[in-house]
Amino acid sequence: VNGIEIYSMKIDSKVTSRFAHNVITSKAVNRGNVHKEVVFDVELPKTAFITNFSMTIDGVTYPGTVKEKEVAKKQYEKAVSKGQTAGLVKASGRKTEKFTVSVNIAAASKVSFELTYEELLKRQFGKYEMFIKVKPKQLVRDFEIKVDIFEPQGISELEAEGTFITNELQNIIKKTFSEKKGHISFKPTLDQQRTCASCSQSLLDGDFTVRYDVKRTTPDNLQIVNGYFVHFFAPTNLPKLPKNVIFVIDISGSMSGREIEQTREALLKILDDIKEDDFFNFILFGTEVHTWKETLIKATPENLDEARAFVRGIDTSGATNLHGGIMRGINMLNDAHERNVVPKRSASIIIMLTDGQPNVGVSNTQDIQADVKKAIEGKYPLYNLGFGYGVDYNFLEKMALENKGLARRIYPDSDSALQLQGFYDEVSNPMLTDVELNYPENEISDLTKNSFKHFYDGSEIVVAGRFIDNSQNSLTVDVRGEGANDALSYTTQQDAEQTHKAFQEQEYIFGDYIERLWAYLTIEQLLEKRIAATGEEKENLTAEALDLSLKYKFVTPLTSMVVTKPEDYDNQDGIADKPIEGIDIFTILLHLRNQMFLWFFLIFFSLLFAAAQPYLYTSHPTWHTSVDGDPHFIISVPQKEDAICFNINESPGAVLNLINDPVTGITVNGELIGDKRANSDAKIQNTYFGKLGIANKHLDLKLTVTPEKITVQKGNEKTGFTWLDSVTLQQEGLTLIINRKKNLVLSMGSGASFVIVLHQVWKKHPLHQDFLGLYTLGSDKLSEQTHGLLGQFFHPIDFTILEIHPGSDPKKPDATMIVKNNELTVTRGWQKDFRGDPAHGVDIPCWFVHNNGAGLIDGVHTDYIVSSLF
């Protein structure tokens, strides 16, 4: 592409005892007659840790080194201060994180990239899964995926599939396994990669997944190598425990539309899977808390039919009384146990689903955490599901981990119902409770987690540790748990010689794999404990995880990999970081704005964005399609993990149609205002939105918002508020929350939700006036016929960036954008997201389209001028 040919890409995976060691090698050549930028771009599983990276240019290798994040950041900032740019960035998707590095390569030169990452494969639904993202972006002469698996227990089944695999490509996947070894290879020719016989596009774009399981003659398997051990525990053929499950569901206004529809769909499918011995109930929370039944009830056919009718009738209203909902569920479960309503030998769980942040009743998250932990007292796990990106994911995760559960993000896509049902399936078949794997204290140190509240069918418990005496070669384990009929209790033993015999085949071994597995699992669990820890405990956990990350060269949230590029090419340093789920700039600023160390985060993020290359595609989960400022339109393009932006330059007084949906009847228009006096020196005058009109004609509802007041009109009745109010208003089809002197949150009918931000300036300012910004939160709820300056971008849009080159501003490179079959010159820049901080905002990187969005928007911008606000 563009003079660069990737002539080789190989993915070589070795799996030994569930621990995967993966090496991706990509080779490219610059066939042009001038230097060109070569980009190595790969997506990795979120559960993996990068362990090595190197570039080889003209026979010289430039390795990456893992350093403490603070040390790496100083090196990074030093490069930034010299005008150099970062070569490695991070981004996260649903299952993956993106690793990107680029380097300028001289004409007729070659470059080779090699990336190594490791992960412990988890067992779910009875199989281990290895996920490989395949996206070479062009035809590759020598393309190969090779997976070698070695399991001492023996392999019982092995399969491979790809989302991009056609019937012809299916025959190219070679799969063999016997006894302890398994092998998969996929090596399509150039012609087999083509989308058609004469096409230059590649079929290879999607997910390649390998699944397998091992033979199980005993409930567990112990392996000992070089002073370390790993213990795999996965008993089979146990009777399933009855379960007691309470679903705590957010029905606040923001859940209206697709979210609540998909929740209903998932709950109906879950009801089909609930067993007759199970007990269950539903708690719904909006502003008020509602329960289906006063206590847990048995899942008889009659009760299930009644539950289905109840679920079909669930609808949204009100704000988010999360504390009230979760506490009602915990108290109900506690009461059911105390009064022996549920079987003594049963497994209890609470599953909570929310898409927002608590804003009614107890809304302080620390207070909620304390109340929940005190009420549950470790008796059963709490699972928190965060729907979309409006949740405080860190709060949900911390509260779940404190109560022996976990948090999971549910992505707001067409398959959200399947995501919800899939999570339930993971925890729907408990086999044991209170599982403990006990090892001799005088023989073992540095043991990973060895007690577990539940063991679920199809999963696996993994414990690893280190022998105090490295020469010790045997281990005895005492296993205990509570089953459906009686207690599980037995002792198992293993010696190192048995493991050694199993691993005579050295080609499957990568270094001290059990030691690395132990380090991986230890770091993972230390980081998890750290989430819920405070004070000295958190500091100790951090120090321990950092030491291990540096010793074993894992890129974790505490470390970064620094890559120093050759000075002869572009003299750049780069940093690879491990993204953290649930952390976004908006949430950080919102929670830290009144704390003395906020300045540190502002400086750090401003440095990060200032240093960003034009090819920086950084995941930003708070991006929404919006318009703010002068007026700056920001169009989120999630599949690119990027954004496009443009300005509209029109005279004060003009009214622009922003959103128009003839199906839901929702329209949004904005009236422009200018500065108090025109600047005679400026070619283009600054304009802002001074008035917004939002209407739903089906409900005969109109909302007028200015920097002075908010007016709600239903038919002929009007209700007025000022920005000094802090209110929650609920009418038929409308939920309105005013956050005093800051913003208002609006949900209208079953359509989109919006945030309107108030920008206030000094009243005596000689030039500027107060103005408004509009952010869309639920655009997926509008119909496919939606249009307008913003509305047209609620449908998927794709673009390609080519020929990145210096622009008139050295900090803002230009490029060619191919979008809607148009070729546009665009500039890499930043616009502001003001939702968290109306005064200063947060910089959002985007590709800026000039000339009023010409070539990007449908038609020309004057087509969107309307006669009045309604």
PyMOL commands that set and color helices and strands:
alter all, ss='L'
color gray80, all
select helices_A, chain A and resi 69-81+167-170+190-193+253-255+258-273+301-312+322-338+365-376+393-402+416-427+496-502+506-508+513-532+535-551+585-592+598-610+638-640+697-699+779-781+791-794+850-853+861-864
alter helices_A, ss='H'
color red, helices_A
select strands_A, chain A and resi 4-16+19-30+36-45+49-57+60-68+88-92+96-105+110-120+123-124+127-134+142-150+155-162+174-178+181-186+206-214+220-225+228-233+243-250+279-285+289-291+297-298+347-354+382-387+407-410+430-438+444-445+451-456+461-467+474-482+487-495+559-564+573-576+626-628+632-637+642-647+655-661+666-674+687-696+701-705+709-714+717-722+727-731+734-739+743-748+753-759+771-776+800-809+812-819+822-833+842-849+865-866
alter strands_A, ss='S'
color yellow, strands_A
deselect
rebuild
show_as cartoon
